[in-house]
Amino acid sequence: MKAILPAATVGVLGSGQLGRMFAIAARRMGYRVHTLSPDSDTPTGQISDKEYQRPYEDLDAIREFARGVSVVTFEFENVPAGSVEAAAELVPVRPSGAVLHTTQNRLREKTFLSTHGFPVTNFRHVNSPESLRAALEEIGYPAVLKTAGFGYDGKGQVKIDSAEEAGRVADALQGRECVLEAFVDFEREVSVVGARTVAGEFTHYGVIENQHRCHILDLSIAPARVSDSTAREAVEITHAILEALDVVGVMCVEFFLTRDGRLLVNELAPRPHNSGHLTVDACLTSQFEQQLRAVCGLPLGSTEFVRPAAMANLLGDLWQTGEPDWRAALARPNVKLHLYGKSEPRVGRKMGHITALASTAEEAARDALAAREALTRLAADVRGSA
């Protein structure tokens, strides 16, 4: 494969914070960046050379966009298949439309993983009250019902603990395609961010431990506090999945680690991942630079960690009492602040993150959480003294 070298233009479908950090890495290496999404003044657009404000369904706009770039990649996987096909008529699309087709639908993803022998929780296809009742008879309670498509950060899923709850949920199905999964009583959630080139070169960032709050990633810690054998198995599974899907680019594999030590694949993300944000500060090569290298046919960079690290997400909730106290968070010299350029802070919206580097993962986690707490401590103290 002929490499796409610096000074070329890379196209990004999607315009959120993942694209922003990718664009920063690309521009640092001398590439130009174009982005396309339905929005304007976006996190990615603020960094890009050109921002196309067009709906993904506008295939003429997709083709115009593709004509101006040397390769197309993604920061958002829920792009319509027709849009991907239109871009692929003109330039390489990495990862491919086939990878997106599989991973943007939970049923297709679970079926792919199961048929290829990867460990997943027990699941059934559900699209009616009758099929839900039959699936629950086989899987039992508790179980988790998830919409097949367009779900992230816990959206489109509900836990079912009893027949009464199942009845209420069944009434709302209305023919929607869903997946019913057996509930996993896990010890912790972990992820592996891997990268693969056209030639099959593979690298990874080890196992990252993740803690969620209200289904949204809250804290990531690297390295994860797991056994060496579990870490090796997680990386081996990740490598095998990227090979089976023929991924070119970056993919994150999310796992449940059960209380009896088994790894179960939960979800796939065919792009850089929230849990890998800490690689920007903690690794010789970030996940975003790695994505660029992979899709452009360059050798992959070292994933060595400079120090253990932890990342704490900053949601719009932090702005509810006013502008956060950035000075207080940055009073810790081992803390790095990343803001995404979003003008409207909303509850649950990812506005940025804090990364802390330390001598141990536990210390980094404490510092990241303390820095985030300091953002709103002043406002809380003022309220308390009123």
Secondary structure, DSSP 8 states (H G I E B T S, - for coil): -----TTSEEEEE--SHHHHHHHHHHHHTT-EEEEEES-SS-TTTTTSSEEEE--TT-HHHHHHHHHT-SEEEES-S---HHHHHHHHTTS-BSS-HHHHHHHTBHHHHHHHHHHTT-----EEEE-SHHHHHHHHHHH-SSEEEEESBS--TTTTEEEE-SHHHHHHHHHTTTT--EEEEE---EEEEEEEEEEE-TT--EEEEEEEEEEEETTEEEEEEES-S--HHHHHHHHHHHHHHHHHHT--EEEEEEEEEETTS-EEEEEEESS--GGGTTHHHHBSS-HHHHHHHHHTT-------BSS-EEEEEEEGGGGTTSS--HHHHTTSTTEEEEE---S---TT-EEEEEEEE-SSHHHHHHHHHHHHHHHHHHHHHHHHH-
